Amino acid sequence: MGVGAVIVNRVHSPGFADTVSAVVDDPGQFQGVGDVLFNRPPTKNALAAALDALEGQDPTGGALYFFNPSKTTNQWALSLPVTVTIGPMRFAR
């Protein structure tokens, strides 16, 4: 649900697009958008998490970004203030 919350948070933030589809389709923002896995039907858990995010549940504390610190070398991302860590992912503002 963390990624869904980031998407919703971006929709509500003036620094990003104002629709879910525009946020998701913003080039370079979400790895995997447009590949074959992205276009498969969502699981029941994924659908429930998306609905929770749309209803305002936010386990990220208002995060606008997320990354896996063991898989990124992007110093900008690594310098962001982290709001929460969920599994291997860090969520940040």
N, C-alpha and C positions, 0 to 999 in steps of 0.2 A: 504494500500500500504506500510505501515511502515515495516511490517514483510518481505514483498518481497524485500524491499530495504536492510534490514539487511542481507538477504540471498545473494543478489548480492554483497553487501559490503564484506561479508565473502569470497566469491569466489575470489575477487580481493585482499584479504589480505593474506600475507604469513603465517599467523598463523592458517589458516583453509584449508579445502579441496579446490580443484580447479574446481569443477563442482557443479552445482545446486543440482543434485541428491545426491552427496556425502555430501554436507553441510546439506541438509535436513535429510538424513539418519544417520548422526552422532549420536550415541546413547546418549540419555539424553539431547539433545539440544533443541528439539521442542516438547513440550507436545502435545500429541494427534496423533503424527505420528504413523501410523499403526492401529489406532482404526477405527471403522466402519465409523465415520464421515469424517475421512481423505480421505477415498476412494470413497466418493460420487462425482458426477460430479460437477465441479465448477459453480458458478453462473456467469451471465454476468458481474456483478460488480467485482467479484474476478478475472475473466479472464482479464478484462481491467486493474485492478490494477497490476496484474502480468506482463502484457505486458509493462505497464508504467515503472515498476521497471527494467525490462530487457532493456528498452530503455534509462535508466540512470536517471530517475526522482527519487529523494531521499529527501523526507520530513524529514528525520531523522538526517540530518547533518553528515552523514558518520558513523552512529551508527553500532556497531557490536553485540550489545546485546539489549534485551528488557525484561521488566518485569512489573508486576502489583504490586505496592508497598503495596497494601492492601491485597494481597494474598501470599506474600513471606515473609519468615523469614530468607532468605539467606543473611547473613551480607555482603558477598563478593559482591553480586549483588547490594545491597543497598548502597555500598560504591563507586560504579562506577560513573564517571562524566557524568551527564545527559546532552544530547544534546537537547532534546525536549520531551515534554509530548503531546501525542495525545490520547484524551479520557482518559481512566484509565491507559493507558500504558506509561511507561517511556522508552525512548530509550537512550542508553549510549554507551560510548567507553571504 
